[in-house]
Amino acid sequence: MQTHSVHTRRSAEAFPRTDELAWKIAEVAADPVAVEPDTEAMVINRIIDNAAVSAAAVLRRPVSVARAQALAHPAEPGAAVFGVTGGYSAEWAAWANGVAVRELDFHDTFLAADYSHPGDNIPALVAVGQHLGCTGADLIRGLATAYEIQINLTRGICLHQHKIDHVAHLGPSAAAGLGTMLNLDTETIYQAIGQALHLTTATRQSRKGLISSWKAFAPAHAGKIAIEAVDRAMRGEGSPAPIWEGEDGVIAWLLAGPEHTYQVPLPGPGEPKRAILDSYTKEHSAEYQSQAPIDLARRMRERIGDLDQIATVVLHTSHHTHVVIGTGSGDPQKFDPDASRETLDHSLPYIFAVALQDGSWHHQHSYAPERAHRPDTIELWRKISTVEDPEWTRRYHSTDPAEKAFGARAEITLKNGDVISDELAVADAHPLGAHPFTREQYVAKFHELAADVVEPAERDRFVAAAEGVSALAGGELAALNVRIEPAVLDKAPSIPAGIF
């Protein structure tokens, strides 16, 4: 890996374009390095994982809205909209499928200096690949690049510290991945990256306070923007530059300012793209930093016995966890039984309370209004708080995979004064966890989440297509679309007419 120092440059300064971060990323994307077998296998896992969570979300209102918008844009040959036959405009298919992937907060994650869900790259690349007749091998190469870029931007540049939403790393990564998949030259990819970044910077208010359905739409929007940016760049259009380093660029005015230098790692020439292997998926439909606490709660509940005897619960955890999904956020909505599902998904006190009571987690039942309004849940929920522990913060930021952790230590004080404590560093499904996800678990997750909406034969067909994606010829990527019977889709909420 090569580490690139990235900081603001004066307009009058001699700064070669080839030294810009956008150019360095474009060079990585244009490098025709082969994809290694373990990287390819993990790409396949994540294609299956995305289909699983999309199936579970397909009848939810935000997904239905996005699907209705996409279906208003038919195209030939077009791209597939999840569950639906026919071809549709690639950017709109990516939009609809991106919302389906993101709606339940249930797919893959990478956490470092910032947050990311690199599986958000998949809908954009699949849609363009379907429309343009790319091969399965092209798609795998493109996705290896997209994961590489988003994960390494997440390692090097912290967005949330400056209240910028993490999809600002997704626009450039999707553009870079598309560039690889389409075998574009460095110049074209460079221009697309600059446009994609410029148009995907937004504040983190989408993940603060009362969180709305835009949390699911935001990454889909970034993927759509990336497709449009690549299209314009292929037609010869340029972008603002230098986009990160300019005097009026992203670093100077949206991030740490002209005096700060970021260190961004990227593969060198000929170096394989393996960053996807450092990411991890979710066993539970909840914000990633709650994955280990859910498993911890399941483990502790038997030791506690009567949960009514709990006086207080304090979760000692990292700064990120404390301020994003814990009481360090200062969000009263995190304790509101009437809060949106998206808000409860980002409330560690709620999640820990329900996991303690139920000993399990479900993507629908655990968030149901009647579940959130249970009096005993509300009582327990409001006894739970979080505090930052410097050691958990250090482990969160560690570059050593063996000690990098996203967990917590729970100290549960009973009414009689007894204290029960335990800790868990990583979720059970994490690569270093008690039960790491392998292909078997990814396929099982798909069958479980798709069981109510996808016929068994269609589930088997999709899994076979995904596992054989590298052999799909040009024009065969439509096999990666999961078909759902119209009678099932008819159960989705009725969506009012809009502009399209």
SEFINU-421278 format. One record per atom (N, C-alpha, C, O): x, y, z. Coordinates in pm, whole numbers, plus 50000, padded with zeros to 5 digits. Layout:
BEGIN
XYZ...
***
This chain:
BEGIN
500854988050000500005000050000500885012550000501975012550057500415022749937501065035749937500195045650013498985046149992500805053650100500055063550176500265077150113501395081550092499145083850082499185096750015498815107850113497775107050179499655117950122499365129550206498495139250127498855143450017497355142650184496365150550111496025162950194495565161650307496245174750139495935187050211495615198150111495815196449991495125209150161494725220250077495925226550008497005227650066495725230649883496765237349804496235250949758495065252249722497115260949759496735274149708496575273649556497255265949488495685281749505495445281849361496715285649284496925280949172497545294249343498755298649275499895288449284500945290049221499675278049364500735268049387500855258649267499855254849207502085255149235502315245149131501975231349187502715225749267500845226149144500355213449198499915204649081498795206149031500765195549038500425187348922499135179348944498895174249053498355178348842497105170848852497365156348892496565150048961498495151048847498815137048878499105134749026499205123249069499235145649104499435144249248498125145349326498105143249448497035148549259495745149849327495245136049372495505125949307494515136049483493955123349532493005117449429492985105249410492215125649363491285120349263492025113249151491555103149099493185118549112493975111949006494565098849059494585088748987495055099049182495615086749240494555075749247494845064149218493325079449286492245069649290491935064649150491715052649130491925073749052491645069748914492715060148863492405050848788493955062348902495015053148860494785039148917494995029148848494355038449043494035025449103492905018749025492955006848997491885026548991490735021048920491115016148781490575006248733492035023048715492425019448578493465008248575493765003048467494005004648688495034994148694494364980548669493494976548746494764973248564494084960648529494534948648612494604937548560494824950748738495304939848824494214929348839493024932548846494624916748845493674905748859493044905548998493664909949095491834900549005491154899049134491514885349191491374875149125491984885349316492404872849378491194864549420490124870149446491344851349428490184842549455489434845749583488204845249584490134849049692489404851849816488634864949808487584866449870489164874549733488424886949710487184884249627486104889149660487324876549520486174873049438485104865849520483914868649506485524856649605484564849249687483794858549780482594856749802484484868649836483794877949925482864887249847481804890949897483254891049727482344898949642481044891349621479964897049631481144878449593479954870149573479124869649701477894870649696479784868249814479064868249942478224880849958477084880350003478804892249920478124905049941476994907149839476014913949869477124901549720476014901949625474824894249683473684898649673475104882649742474054874649805473474882049925472254882049945474324888250004473894895450124472964906950087471934909050151473324914549982472474925549938471104920649894470084926849924471074909449824469794903849781468954899749901467724901149899469594894550003468864890250123468144901950188466954901150217468874912750212468264924050283467284931550194466334937650244467504931150062466544937249970465224929749974464154935849973465294916549977464074908549983463294911550110462064912650106463994912750221463324915450349462654929150350461684931250423463164938450269462664952150269461724955350154461204966450145461494945850064460874948949936459464954549948459014961849859458744951450055457374956350070457274968750159456174973550186458414973850206458384985550291458164998250208458494998850090457615008350273457185020350200458335027350126458175030150007459485030550189460525037450113460975029649990461235035549885461065016550002461475008249889460395008649780460715008949661459155008649821458045009449725458035022749652457755023349533458355033549723458435046649660459535046949556459325051249443460715042249594461845042249500461555033349379461915036749266460915022049405460575012949294459585019749199459735018649077458585026549254457615033449169458295044049083457955045748965459245051149140459975061149061460775054548949460795059548836461425043548980462235036748879461385031048766461765031748650460235025448802459375019348700458805029648603458285026048498458895042348639458455052948548459505056248443459295065048359460645049048446461745051948353462185039248280463315034748300461325033348197461725021448121462835024748023462935036047974463655014647993464765016547899465075003347832464714992647882465745004047718466104992147642467604992447612468055002247554468404982347649467964970447722467654973047869466864966047930468294983247923467974987348060468564978248166469274968648136468264981548290468714974148407467504969148484466404974148466467714959148568466624952948642466354960448772467274964548842465084962148802464654966948933464344954749018463654945548973464844954549140464744942649225463304937449230462374944649266463164924749194461874918049202460994919249080459994912149069461364928148986460484931648874461134927348743462354928248728460344922748648460864919548516460904932148430460214941948459461704931748323461794943148233463034951448258463724949848359463304960648163464474969248173464114983548204463114988848156464944989948285464685003748328465985011548325467075005748326465875024548320467045033148314468025029548426467625028048541469295028148391470275022748486470355030948614470425025248723470355044348601470505052348723469285051148813469405051648935468095049448752466895048048833466775033948892466275032349003467235023848819467275010248876468235009848993467945003749096469395016448978470355017049088469745024149209469975020149323468995034649183468315042049289467365032949366467425032249489466475026149294465495017449360466175006149436465815003149550467154999849373467814988449437468704992849552468884985449648469265004949542470065010249652469225012749776469685010249888468005017849758467115019949872466735006549935466685005350057466464996449851466104983349904467234977449987467004971450092468464979049940469624973950012469794980850148470134974450247469544993850151469905001850269468785003050372469035006650487467545000150331466375003350413466444997350553466115004250650466864984950568466824978350698468134979350776468244973750886469134986350722470424987550792470944973750829471214970950946471084965050730471274950850757472364944750670472504932450666473154953050598474184947450511475564951050563475714954250681476564950750478477944951050527478384964950571477744974950542479514965150642480004977150710481524976950715482144966250717482114988750717483524990250754483635002950836483155013550795484275002050952484435013351043485905016051066486685006851093486295028451056487685032551086487645047151129486995050451228488335056051056488235070351088486815075251066486365084651130486105068650974484725072150948483915059350934484415048450964482675060550890481765049250875481585046250727481815054950642481185034250695480835031150556480025018350550480115009750638479225017350443478525005150407478905002450262478155006150171480044995950239480544994850102479674986550010479814987349888478764978450065477804971449981476894980849906476224976749811476844993749946476055003649874476565005949732475845011449649477805001649703478345002949567477704992949471477664995449350477224981949522476804970849435475644974649344475714971749224474564981049392473444984049302473834992349180473364989749070474685002349198475055010849087475835003048981475575004548862476774994849024477594987448928476784976548858476934974448738475944969648932475114959248870474194965348765474044959848656473574976748798472634982948705473314987048575472814984348466474454993648586475184997848465475684985548389475634985248266476164975548463476624963348397475524956448320475754951348211474324956248375473184950248305472834958248180472604952548074472804971348193472404979848080473414979147966473024979247849474694978447998475734978947895476244965147854477134964147769475704954647912476104941147871477484937147919478194929747850477884941648037479174937748093479154923048133478094917248154480324917248145480444903548191480474902848343480674912948411480294890848395480404889048539481804892048589481964897448699482804888648510484184891648549484414906548556485114911348644483824914148461483924928748466483324934048596483904942748661482154928748632481474933248754482324930648877482444939348964482914918948886483744915649003484934925049012485264929749120485574927848898486694937248899486254950948947486924957349028485094955448897484604968548937484264969349085484564979249151483654958749136483284958949278484514958049368484534964049475485544950849326486774950449404487364964449416487854968349522487314972149306487794986049311486904994749400487415002249483485604993649383484695002249462484895000049611484965009649688484984987349653485244984549794486594990049836486714995949944487594988349753488944993049787488955008049813489535012649911488315015549725488345030049737487525034849856488005043049935486295029849872485495034749984486125031150117486145039450208486635019150130487225014950257488475023050288488695026750404489305025750189490535033250217490265048150239490995054650314489245053650175488835067350210488325067750354488565077350426487605057250394487105056550531488245055250631488145060350743489295048550592490485047650679491165061250696491645064450805491205069050589492055080850590491385094050618492035103250667490085095250589489425108250599488175107050686487245099750651488165114150798487015114250887486045125150842486385136950839484845120950809483785130150768482895134350884482545146050897482525124550968481525127151071481985137551172481165144551231483305138851193483825148951285483375162951243483225171851327483175164751115482775177751060481325177451013480885186050937480575167351061479135166051037478795164650889477745169350843479695158250815479445154850675479065140150668479735131750729478025136950595477525123250588478515114250515479215118550423478555101450558479585092550505479385088750359480275082650299478235092050299478075089050156478995097650069479085095249949479665107650127480645115350051481835106750008482555110549915482055095450073483075085950026482495076249923483245070249846481185074749922480535065149833480465070149689480645062249596480205083049669480165088249533481455085449457481395079749347482625089249511483875086249443484155071349425484685067149322483805063149525484105048849514483255042349406483755033949330481975046149398481125040549293481585045049155481585037149060481995057649144482515062549016483775054848977483935050948861484665052649073485885045249044485585030849005486175025548911484655024549077484295010849045483685009748906483985000348832482825019248870482265019348736483365020848632483335014548526484355029348662485455031148570486215018248545486565015148431486455010648652487124997748635486274988148553486764981948458485004986948589484124977548522484014980548373483934971348292484024993348336483854997448197485184999248125485215003548010486294996048193487634997248134487905011348082488455013047973487525021348159487745035148119489185039248148489865032948229489635049848082490995054848103491045063448228490015067648281492265066048274492475073448398491845087248393491235091548490492005094248281491445107748267489935107848288489415116248362489245098748226487785098448236487345095148379486425101348432488015085548441487665081848578487935093548672487145096248763489045100348651489395112048733488285122548729487875127648834487805125748611486755135848599485465131148667484775139048730485145118348654483925113048716484025113348868483045116448935485185110248922485375110449067485155124549121484485126349222485725134449054485575148249100484125152749100483665159049195483395149348994481985152948988481195145749098480355151749165481475132849115480715124949212480915130049354479965130849431482155133549389482405138949522481715152349540481075154949642481855160949441481285174449450479785173949476479245182649545479105163949421477655163449427477095154349536475875153149549477955148149614477455138949718477855143049859477715135049951478325155149876478615159950012477335165850071476685174350010476995161250190475795165950259476025164850409476945157850452475225171450488475415171050632474875158050691474115150750627475275155250815474865143050885473505144550953473125135951033472765154950925471465156350988470545144750951469575141951022470835138050841470045126250802470195115050904469405105550901471175115750993471395105151093471365110751235471975105151326470665121851253470645128751382469215131651423468365134251338468945131151553467615134451603466585124451556466795112351564465465129351506464425120651450464855116851309464775124951217465305104551293465875100151166464755095451074463895087751114464775100250951463715097250855464175086550756465275081150766463285083650662463605073650559464715078250466465235070250388465105091150471466195095550385467485088050415468365087250329467615082550534468805074650566468985063250465470115059850430467875057450418467955046950317468165052650177468825046450094467605064450152467715070350018469095076349992469535076749878469785080950098471035088450079472085080749999472625086349904472415068150034473415061049954472925057749814473725057449720471625055249798471085052849664471265065349577471565064449458471065076949639471285089549567472735090849525473015095149413473665087149612475085087849577475415078649460476175082449371474835066549460475065057549348474515062949218475145061849113473335068749224472725074849106473575086349054473795087548933474055094749145474915105849107476195100749041476655106548942476775089849095478015084449039477795079748895478635082048809476665073148870476375068648734476285080548639476865080348531475575090848680475425102648595476775109648575477045114948467477615109748678478935115948667479805108448566480485114548485479775095248572480555087248477480035089548336480825090848242478725090148319478155092648186478645105948130479045106748014478625116348213479085129348165480575129048132481005134548031481355122648218482795122048194483115114348066484035118047993482365103748040482565096147916482255104647793482775102047685481415114747809481065123647698481995135747692481785144847612483055135647777484075145947769483925157547865484675167347854482975156747959482785167748053483745166648171484095155548214484175178148224485135178448332484485180448468483255180448480485325182248570484825183448707485585194448779486635198848733485055199148894485815208748976487125202349022487135190749064488215209749015489505204049051490435215149102490355226649058491315211449196491375198449265490245197449369490105206149454489465186949361488235186249437488465184949587487775191349666489435176749627489745175849771490665187249815490455193549919491715190049733492805198749778492625213449743493415221649789491635217149666491505230949620491295240949733490835237449842491635253349706491475264149804490035265249852489775268449968489115262649763487695262449798487145248349787485965246349757487995238549814487615224649799487065218549927486785225450025486915205449922486245198050030487015198950161486415201250266488325197150158489115197450282489095211350344488925212750465489255221550261489365235250312488095240050380488155247050481486925236250326485695242250375484695232550436483795236750509484815219850408483875210250464484505201250568483795195550652485815199850565486485190750659487405198550752486985208850806488625193950773489455199250881490135212550850490735218550938490035217350726490575230450696491955230150633492585219650625492425241850588493665242650510494925237850583495905234350517494905237650716496125234050789496275219050812497315214350858495235211450779495235197150812495685188750694495395191850578496405178050725496825168250623496225154750655496365149850767495555148850559494995135350571495955125450508496645128550411495985113450564496825102650511495905091750457495205085050533495905090050326494985080750261495785069350198496595071850109495565057050241496265045650182495555040850055494325040250050496345037349954495815031649831496785021149778497995022149802496305011049707497215001149649498155007749549497785017049478499385002549544500325007049443500085000049311499244991049303500805004149206500624997749075500834982649082501824977949138499914975349025500014960749023499644953849153499684941549160499294961649255498944955649384497474951649385496614959749348497154939549427495754935049424494874943049519495344948449619493604943649486492624950949567491954941049662491194932349618492254942349791491814932549890491034938650006490754931650103490694951349999490094958050114488764951950154488394952550271488024946150061486744940250095486874929850207485934927750283488044923550216488254913150317488334918950458488264911550556488494932150468488534938550599487164943350645487024948450756486154941750561484804945950598484024934050654484514922750652482824936550702482074926250775480594929050760480174940550748479794918350761478364920250747477674919550883478324918350986476344920250879475554920551002474704908051016474104903350920474684902751136473734892151169472394898151212471344891851198472434910551264471244917051317470954929751238471864936751194469674932751222469254944751150469284956651246468274960451303470474962351261470674973751349472034979951316472884973551255472224992351356473484999351333474654990751378474564983851480475764990951302476804980851325477364981251466477674970751523477484992951524478084993751657477184987851766477594987051883475994983851730475124976751824475174961651806474534954351881475924956851706475954942451680476544934651799475934925251848477724938651845478324931951959477494933752086477334924052160476954945852115476084947052233474854938152228474404933352332474274935752110473144926452101473594912552144472914905852223474734908052091475244894852128475604894352276475414884152342476124905452329476464906152471475204905252556475194898152657474154912252518472894911552593472334897452593471864892652696472384890952479471894877052471472684867952566472134858752626473964870952577474824862652662474604865352811474754856352893474254877852846474164881752987472804878953050472694877953172471764877852968470404877653023470174865953119469434867353216470794854553094470594843053182471244845253318470744840353420472344852653320473024855453447472224865153532472324865053655471424873553468470674883653542469424877753605469074881153718468764868953531467524863253583466364872953568465984876353456465804877453678464664886453677465114900453636465794907353712464744904653515465194917653465464564929253540465064940453534463474926753611462864937453691463774941753805463574952453863464764933553838465684936853948466824946053905467674949753986466834949653776467894958553728467624972853775466524978053760468644978953831468554993053872469105002153762468455011853723470304999053712470915007053605471754997853516472224987353559471925002153393472834995753298473715006653239473215016453184475015004953251475965014353191476815006753091477454996753125476815011452967477605005352861478845013952837478755025352792479995008352869481275015252847481745011752707481925000052674481945021952624482185019052483483025030152419483535038852489483165029652288484005039352218483315052852203482105054052221484115062752170483565076152145482515075652035481435081352050482825068851925481895068151812480555062451857479505068151827480595051251927479355044751968478585053652065477365054952055479295059752159478665068252260477945080152197476825083352237478575086752099477995099052046477065096851928476265105651895477135085351864476285082951747475015075451785473915079551747475145064551861473945056851896473715056052046472785049352091474555062752123474425062352268473905075452325473445084152251473995076652457473465088552523474345100752502473925112052530475565098652453476415110052420475915118052302476415129052277474955112852229474385120252116473555132152164473405141952091473005131152287472115141552336470755141652269470025151452279470405130752200469135130152127468035124252216468075112352245467065132152260465975126452339465135116552259464465108052317465185117652126464405108552041464835094052059464075084852030466065092052107466555078452126465855071252241466055059252261465045078552316464275072552425462765074052404461975072552497462375077052281460965079752251460325067452188460725063552078459325061252252458665049552194457975052552061457715043451983457685065252035457045068951909458065072551800457675076651691459335070951829460365074351731460285065051610459745054051618460825069751498460825061751376461715049451392462565048751480461485039651304462335027851306463795031751287464685026351353464045041351197465415045751171466065051351297467275049751318465265058151381465805063651505466085052651606467135052751670465165043251622465375032151715466565023651673467285018351757466765022351543467935015151490469235021751535470265015151542469175034751565470355042151611470245045651759470815055651803469525037551836469415039451980469955027052051469245017052064471195027652097471765016152166471005012852294470855001052324470515022652373469725019052491468485010852456468165001152525467785014652350466605006852309467014992852265466424982852307468034992052182468454979252127468924969852238468584957952237469694974952333470194966452441469044961752529469044950352575468074970352553466934966652636466134955352572465794945552639465824956652444465034946452375465814933352364465244922652383467104934252335467914922052326468014915052461468024902752467468074922752570468084916752703466764909452730466764898252783465674915652693464374909652723464054897752634463514887652680464394898852505463984888552410465024877852387464694866652348466294881152411467364871552383467534869152234468134859152195467014878052152467084876552007466884890251944466604900052013467014890651811466774903151739466134899851606466554890451538465104907551570464394905151445464224918351370463934928651430464394917951239464384930251159463024937051156462954948951123461964930051190460634936251195460094936751338459764947551388460004925251403459354924451534460044933251639459384939051724461374934151632462104941651736461854956651727462124963951823461344961251612461074975551594459574978751590459204990451575458724968851603457294971051590456814981251695457314981151807455864989851659455374999951755454914993851887455184999351994454224982351880453774976152004454954971052087454864970352210456054967452019457264963152093457894974952165458274973952281457994986152094458624998052154457775004052265458305011152351456465001352264455575007152364455324998152485454565001852574455954986552490455744977952606456224985052733457364989552737455394986252835455784993652955457064988553020457884996453066457244975153024458464969953088459694973153005460784974853059459524973952872460644977752786461014992352808462194995752819460005001052814460275015252835460975017452969461895025552979460535010253071461145011753203462615007653200463475014753252462904996153138464294991453130465115000453040466245004053074464565004152927465225012652829465785025352894466905029552865464985031452981465385044253040466355042753157466765052553218466695030453189467735027853290469115026353225470115024753296469175026753094470415023553021471085036252971470435045052914472375037252994473155048652945474485043552891474875032152914475175052352819476505049052768477505059252816477155070752842478755055052828479865064152858481045060352769481215048752731481835070452736483025067552657484125061952746484385067152854484755051252699485915045352765487095047052669487045041852558488155054152709489285056752618489885044052558490365044252445489855033052633490425020652580489575015052466490105010052367488255015952479487395011552368487565020852248487515016252134487765033852271488015043052161489335039652091489405039651969490365036652171491655032952112491515020452027492045019751916490805010452079490644997952004489805000051878490044993651776488835008951886488025012151768488915017151655488715013551539489905025351688490775031451586492035023451557492835027451473492225012351624493435004451603493524999651458492524996051397494734999651405494954994351271495304979551274495494973351169495394973851392495684959551408494354952051409493584953451504494064944151306492784937151302492524928251424491374925751459493584923651487493424914651601492884921851724492304915351812493054935151734492554942251851491514952951818490914958851908491294955451689490254965051650488914959851700488574948251678488144968451766486924963651832485814974051820486064986051813484574968951819483394977551810482384973851917481174975351897482864968952029481984963852131481834972852251481924985152241481614966652367481344974252489481524965252611481524952952601481664971652725481574964752854480294969252921480064981252939479474959752959478204962853025478354960853175478824950453220477974970953251477924969953398476474971653440475894982453430475884960653488474484960353525474374959753677474774949953739473834970353735473674970953880472244967053916471284972853865472124957354004470804952954048470324961354167471114968554228469054960454197468484968454305469064964754440469024972854533469594952554454470204948554582471664952554592472334949454690472174959554490473544964354491474524955454418475654959754392474134943254384475024934454309475304940354171474444946854111476514937954120476914942753987477284930653901478114922453940476674929853787476994919353689477634926153569477034935153510478824921953533479514928453421480054918053324480344906653361480164922253201480714913753096481044922852979480574934252973481854918052887482204926152771482364917352648482614905352658482214923652532482374916652406482974926552306482434937352284484094922652246484834931852159484254932552018484124943351961483904920951963483364920551827482134911751824481974902851908481274914251728480044906351715480374891851683481444888751631479444883051714479644868851687479884866251539480664857351504479234874051450479354871851306480604878051245480914875551128481334886051322482574892351274483604881751239483564870851297484524884551145485544874651111486334869251230486834858051225486444877151338487134872551458486164869051570486564867251684484874868151537483854865451637483654850751664484364842151611482674847951749482424834051790481914825351677482194813451671481144831451585480554823951474480674832151346479674837551298481874833151289482074841651170481204837251053480984825351031480734847150978479944844250859480844838450749481904844050718480414827350690481034821550572479964820950464478844825650485480284815350349479294814450241478004807750291476904811850254478144797850374476964790750425476024800350498474804799550482476584809250579475734818650655475124829350564473984833450584475884833750463475324843550369474134837650294473104844150280474284825250247473194818750174472014816350267470864818250227472284812150389471194809750485470464822750516469244822750530471194833850527470564846850552469644850450437468544855550459470074847750314469234850650199467954842250203466854847550186468094829350225466904820750226465934824850338464724824650320466484828450454465634832250566464874845250537463664846050559465584855350488464964868450468464074868850344463144876850337464354860250247463554860250124462404850350128461584850050036462324842250232461354831150235459924835650214459154828550149459534847150266458144851450258457784858250127456604860650100458784861450044458474869049923459004862749794458574866549685459914853249805460524847249686460304832149687460524825649789459864826749576459614812349567460924804549583461984809349543460854792549644462074784649667462904782349542464124783549546462264778949430463014776449307463744788949260464874788049211463114800549275463754813049235464914816349329465934821749285464764813349456465884815549549467074806849509468214811649506466824794349478467914785349438468554790149308469784789749294467734794549214468274799449087469194811349109470274812149052468744820849194469564832649219470884828949283471934833749241470864820549385472104816749453473084810449355474274813349359472584801849268473454795549168474044805949074475224805149039473234815749033473724826248945474784834749014475804838048955474534838149141475494846349214476804838849236477874844549220476714826349271477944818649295478724816349166479934814149169478044816949053478724815448924478884828348848479024828248726478854839648918478834852648851480044854748761479914861048656481204849648798482414852148717482314845948579483034849948487481424836048562481264829548432480154835748348479954831548234479424845648401478344851648325478914859848209479804868148227478394857248092478864864247973478184877747962477254880848037478654885847866478024898747842476544897047812476154888647732475734905147879474294904247862473614894647956472384893347952474364887848042473774877848132473654882548277473214874848362474024894948305473974899548444472544901148496472344902748617471564900748408470174901148454469864889248544468894889548619470684878748536470484867048622470634870648769470174863148855471264881948800471454886048939470224893148997470214896849114469194894848915467954900548968467094889449026466904879048963466564891749144465654882249208464234885749164463784896949183463534876249105462174878649058461164875349168461284865249237460184884049184459134882449285457784882649213457554890849124456924873649252455614872849188454854886149205454844891849314454194890949097453444903549107452434903649221452204914149283451844892249251450854891749359451484895049494450824900249583452754891949509453464895349632453754910249635453524916849737454244915649525454544929949520453284938349535453354949849580452144932849499450884940149515450544942749661449684951049690451204935849752450964937849896451704950249950451494954250064452554956149867453294968049910452344979749931451244979749876452724989750010451865001350032451515008449902452325008849809450345013949896449945021849781450695035149784450735041949887451295038849672452135050849666451415061649585451025059149471451235073549641450585084449565451395087949440452605085549434450735093649344451415097949222452355109549252452095117749340453445109949178454395121049190454545127949056453585128948979455725132649028455985139548901456115129648787455605131848677456815118448813457145109248705455965100348668456075091948578
***
